Amino acid sequence: MSARYAVAGNPVEHSRSPAIHQQFAQQTGQAVDYGRLLCPLDAFKSTLQAFANSGALGCNVTVPFKFEAFEMAARRTPRAELAQAANTLRFDPFSEGGWLADNTDGVGLVRDITANAGVALAGQRVLLLGAGGASAGVLGPLIETRPEEIVLANRSLDKAQALVARHADWAAEHGVRLTSRALDNAGQAYDVFINGTAASLSGGGVPVGSGVLRPGTLALDMMYGPAAQPFLQWAREHHAVARDGLGMLVEQAAESFTLWRGTRPDTAPVLAVLRAQIDAPQESSR
């Protein structure tokens, strides 16, 4: 019998996670059945509990439920505790301590930037946009890479300040200057700019001015596919190095797969397949 998992969110039909985990399963010889779980906005916890009760072993969690997923778990990894948000749940039985929450977003982002894109983060000036579940998940691992500075900019300054305050000791321990700013005062000419807001998914424009970029800035949107295209075009028009979130998606999925199955898949061939699919010319709709 195949071990059952899913990606839980709303919306979820666009997710490439089932294709990623299918390739991981084939590569490692694992019997895995990975699907999509659409959760009503007002019934995430009951929907997820029913999925677990059906015999599933775990799930990934996407927008907008990462904070709720964290709350549902009896146990949390240190990186999930720091983020106070979870994108991965393992449905361990009560006899083994209960559900385990993890957050693999940050390690996925860092691996994509440093290994796949070949960009060092140590000593750099980094702008992270947004203070929701996505940014909460990546801030701790970004700090671990010891950039010179991380600025967290958000529409609601108080949310950014709260996230910065929670990470203040971690930043001090790693020698990183960590501050918060409003979107209209996000700063200038960063080495790395990461968009962790849902602006691309909702069709909104880039919520900061082009002054945050300089020629050669790595500008990364955590979204991928058609949703990320306006951001990528904007970045290229301002002479930045544009990158979407597909590599982050694959890398964080590999971390989740390892947590669930105890074996780490090779991400390079999976990312290559997905990149070819996304970059292929799209047929006109019929």
C-alpha positions as CSV (number, residue, x, y, z in Angstrom):
1,M,0.0,0.0,0.0
2,S,1.3,3.5,-0.9
3,A,2.0,6.0,1.8
4,R,-0.4,8.9,1.4
5,Y,0.5,12.6,1.5
6,A,-0.8,15.8,0.0
7,V,-0.3,19.5,-0.3
8,A,-3.0,21.4,1.6
9,G,-4.0,24.9,0.8
10,N,-6.4,27.3,-0.9
11,P,-5.9,27.6,-3.8
12,V,-4.1,24.4,-4.5
13,E,-4.9,23.3,-8.0
14,H,-1.9,25.1,-9.4
15,S,0.6,23.3,-7.2
16,R,3.5,21.3,-8.8
17,S,4.1,19.5,-5.5
18,P,2.4,16.2,-6.6
19,A,4.6,16.0,-9.7
20,I,7.7,16.7,-7.6
21,H,7.0,14.1,-5.0
22,Q,6.1,11.5,-7.7
23,Q,9.5,12.0,-9.2
24,F,11.1,11.8,-5.8
25,A,9.3,8.5,-5.1
26,Q,10.3,7.0,-8.4
27,Q,13.9,8.0,-7.9
28,T,14.1,6.5,-4.4
29,G,12.0,3.5,-5.0
30,Q,9.3,4.6,-2.5
31,A,5.6,3.8,-2.7
32,V,4.1,7.2,-2.3
33,D,0.7,8.6,-3.2
34,Y,0.8,12.4,-3.2
35,G,-2.2,14.5,-4.1
36,R,-3.9,17.9,-3.5
37,L,-6.1,18.8,-0.6
38,L,-8.3,21.9,-1.1
39,C,-9.2,23.2,2.3
40,P,-12.1,25.7,2.8
41,L,-10.8,28.9,4.3
42,D,-13.0,28.4,7.4
43,A,-12.4,24.7,7.8
44,F,-8.7,24.0,7.5
45,K,-8.3,22.2,10.8
46,S,-11.3,19.9,10.3
47,T,-10.3,19.1,6.7
48,L,-6.7,18.3,7.7
49,Q,-7.8,16.2,10.7
50,A,-10.2,14.2,8.4
51,F,-7.3,13.6,6.0
52,A,-5.0,12.3,8.8
53,N,-7.8,10.1,10.1
54,S,-8.2,8.5,6.7
55,G,-4.7,7.0,7.1
56,A,-2.5,9.7,5.5
57,L,1.0,10.1,6.9
58,G,1.6,13.8,6.4
59,C,1.2,16.8,4.3
60,N,2.7,20.0,3.0
61,V,0.9,23.2,3.8
62,T,0.7,26.3,1.5
63,V,-1.1,29.6,1.7
64,P,-2.9,30.7,3.8
65,F,-2.7,28.0,6.4
66,K,1.0,27.9,7.6
67,F,0.2,29.5,11.0
68,E,-2.7,27.2,11.6
69,A,-0.7,24.2,10.7
70,F,1.9,25.1,13.3
71,E,-0.8,25.4,16.0
72,M,-2.2,21.9,15.2
73,A,1.1,20.1,15.9
74,A,2.0,18.6,19.3
75,R,5.7,18.9,18.5
76,R,7.7,21.4,16.5
77,T,11.2,21.5,15.1
78,P,13.4,24.4,16.2
79,R,13.1,26.1,12.8
80,A,9.3,25.8,13.0
81,E,9.3,27.2,16.5
82,L,11.4,30.2,15.3
83,A,9.0,30.8,12.4
84,Q,5.9,30.1,14.4
85,A,4.6,28.7,11.0
86,A,4.8,25.2,9.4
87,N,4.8,24.1,5.8
88,T,5.3,20.4,6.6
89,L,3.4,18.1,9.0
90,R,4.1,14.5,9.8
91,F,1.1,12.7,11.3
92,D,2.9,10.7,14.0
93,P,0.6,8.8,16.3
94,F,-0.1,9.9,19.8
95,S,2.0,7.0,21.1
96,E,5.0,8.6,19.4
97,G,4.4,12.1,20.6
98,G,1.8,13.3,18.1
99,W,2.0,15.4,15.0
100,L,5.4,16.9,14.1
101,A,5.5,20.4,12.5
102,D,8.5,21.5,10.5
103,N,9.3,24.5,8.2
104,T,11.4,23.6,5.2
105,D,10.8,26.8,3.3
106,G,13.9,28.6,4.5
107,V,16.4,25.8,3.9
108,G,14.8,25.3,0.5
109,L,15.3,29.0,-0.4
110,V,18.8,29.1,0.9
111,R,19.8,26.0,-1.0
112,D,18.3,27.3,-4.2
113,I,20.1,30.7,-3.9
114,T,23.5,29.3,-2.9
115,A,23.7,26.0,-4.7
116,N,21.4,26.3,-7.7
117,A,21.8,30.0,-8.5
118,G,25.4,30.1,-7.2
119,V,24.9,33.3,-5.2
120,A,26.6,33.7,-1.8
121,L,24.6,35.3,0.9
122,A,27.3,35.8,3.5
123,G,28.1,39.5,3.8
124,Q,25.4,40.6,1.5
125,R,22.6,43.2,2.0
126,V,19.2,41.4,1.7
127,L,15.7,42.8,1.4
128,L,12.9,40.4,2.3
129,L,9.4,41.6,1.4
130,G,6.4,40.5,3.4
131,A,5.8,39.4,7.0
132,G,3.4,36.5,6.4
133,G,3.9,32.7,6.7
134,A,6.3,32.6,3.7
135,S,8.7,35.2,5.1
136,A,8.4,33.9,8.6
137,G,9.6,30.5,7.4
138,V,12.7,31.8,5.6
139,L,14.0,34.5,7.9
140,G,15.7,32.2,10.4
141,P,17.6,30.2,7.7
142,L,18.5,33.4,5.9
143,I,20.0,34.8,9.1
144,E,22.1,31.5,9.5
145,T,23.9,32.4,6.2
146,R,25.3,35.5,8.0
147,P,24.5,38.3,5.5
148,E,25.6,41.7,6.6
149,E,22.1,43.0,6.8
150,I,18.5,41.9,6.4
151,V,15.7,44.4,6.0
152,L,12.2,43.1,6.4
153,A,9.7,45.4,4.6
154,N,5.9,45.0,4.9
155,R,2.7,46.9,4.2
156,S,1.8,46.6,7.9
157,L,4.9,47.8,9.8
158,D,3.8,46.4,13.1
159,K,3.7,42.8,11.7
160,A,7.3,43.3,10.3
161,Q,8.4,44.7,13.7
162,A,6.9,41.7,15.5
163,L,8.7,39.2,13.2
164,V,12.0,41.1,13.6
165,A,11.6,41.1,17.4
166,R,11.1,37.3,17.4
167,H,14.3,36.8,15.4
168,A,16.4,39.5,17.2
169,D,18.4,37.2,19.4
170,W,19.0,34.8,16.5
171,A,20.2,37.7,14.3
172,A,22.5,38.9,17.1
173,E,23.9,35.4,17.6
174,H,24.9,35.3,13.9
175,G,26.2,38.9,13.7
176,V,23.4,40.1,11.3
177,R,21.9,43.5,11.4
178,L,18.1,42.9,11.2
179,T,15.6,45.8,10.9
180,S,12.1,46.5,9.7
181,R,10.8,49.1,7.3
182,A,7.5,50.2,5.7
183,L,7.1,49.5,2.0
184,D,7.4,53.1,1.0
185,N,10.8,53.3,2.8
186,A,12.3,50.0,1.9
187,G,15.8,51.2,1.2
188,Q,18.1,51.2,-1.9
189,A,20.4,49.0,-4.0
190,Y,20.3,45.6,-2.3
191,D,22.4,42.7,-3.3
192,V,19.5,40.2,-2.9
193,F,15.8,41.0,-3.1
194,I,13.3,38.3,-2.1
195,N,9.6,38.8,-2.6
196,G,7.7,36.8,0.0
197,T,4.4,38.5,-0.4
198,A,1.3,37.1,-2.2
199,A,1.3,40.0,-4.6
200,S,2.2,37.9,-7.6
201,L,-0.3,35.2,-6.8
202,S,-3.1,37.8,-6.6
203,G,-2.0,39.6,-9.8
204,G,-0.8,42.6,-8.0
205,G,2.3,44.6,-9.1
206,V,5.6,44.7,-7.3
207,P,4.8,46.6,-4.1
208,V,8.2,48.5,-3.9
209,G,10.0,50.9,-6.2
210,S,12.8,49.8,-8.5
211,G,15.3,51.7,-6.3
212,V,15.6,48.5,-4.2
213,L,17.5,47.0,-7.1
214,R,20.9,47.7,-8.6
215,P,22.5,46.2,-11.7
216,G,23.1,42.5,-10.9
217,T,20.9,42.3,-7.9
218,L,19.4,38.8,-7.5
219,A,15.6,39.4,-7.5
220,L,13.7,36.3,-6.5
221,D,10.0,35.9,-6.3
222,M,8.8,32.9,-4.2
223,M,6.1,32.3,-6.8
224,Y,6.7,30.5,-10.0
225,G,5.0,29.9,-13.4
226,P,2.7,32.5,-14.9
227,A,2.1,34.2,-11.6
228,A,5.8,35.2,-11.3
229,Q,6.2,36.5,-14.9
230,P,5.3,40.1,-14.2
231,F,7.9,40.2,-11.3
232,L,10.6,38.6,-13.4
233,Q,10.0,41.0,-16.3
234,W,10.1,44.0,-13.9
235,A,13.4,42.7,-12.5
236,R,15.0,42.2,-15.9
237,E,13.8,45.7,-17.1
238,H,15.8,47.1,-14.2
239,H,19.0,45.0,-14.9
240,A,18.6,42.6,-12.0
241,V,19.1,38.9,-12.2
242,A,15.5,37.5,-12.1
243,R,14.7,34.2,-10.5
244,D,11.4,32.5,-9.6
245,G,10.5,30.2,-6.7
246,L,10.6,26.9,-8.6
247,G,14.0,25.9,-7.3
248,M,12.9,26.8,-3.7
249,L,9.8,24.7,-4.2
250,V,11.8,21.6,-5.3
251,E,14.4,22.1,-2.5
252,Q,11.9,22.5,0.3
253,A,10.0,19.5,-1.1
254,A,13.1,17.4,-0.8
255,E,13.5,18.4,2.8
256,S,9.9,17.4,3.5
257,F,10.4,14.1,1.7
258,T,13.4,13.4,3.8
259,L,11.5,14.1,7.0
260,W,8.7,11.7,5.9
261,R,10.7,8.9,4.2
262,G,14.1,9.0,5.8
263,T,16.0,9.3,2.4
264,R,17.0,12.4,0.5
265,P,16.2,12.6,-3.2
266,D,18.4,14.3,-5.8
267,T,16.8,17.6,-6.7
268,A,18.8,18.5,-9.8
269,P,17.0,16.2,-12.3
270,V,13.6,17.0,-10.9
271,L,14.2,20.8,-11.1
272,A,15.4,20.4,-14.7
273,V,12.2,18.5,-15.7
274,L,9.9,21.1,-14.1
275,R,11.9,24.0,-15.5
276,A,11.6,22.6,-19.0
277,Q,7.8,22.2,-18.6
278,I,7.3,25.7,-17.2
279,D,9.6,27.4,-19.8
280,A,8.0,25.5,-22.8
281,P,5.8,27.6,-25.0
282,Q,2.2,27.3,-23.9
283,E,-0.5,26.2,-26.3
284,S,-3.4,28.7,-26.7
285,S,-6.4,27.7,-24.7
286,R,-9.3,25.9,-26.4
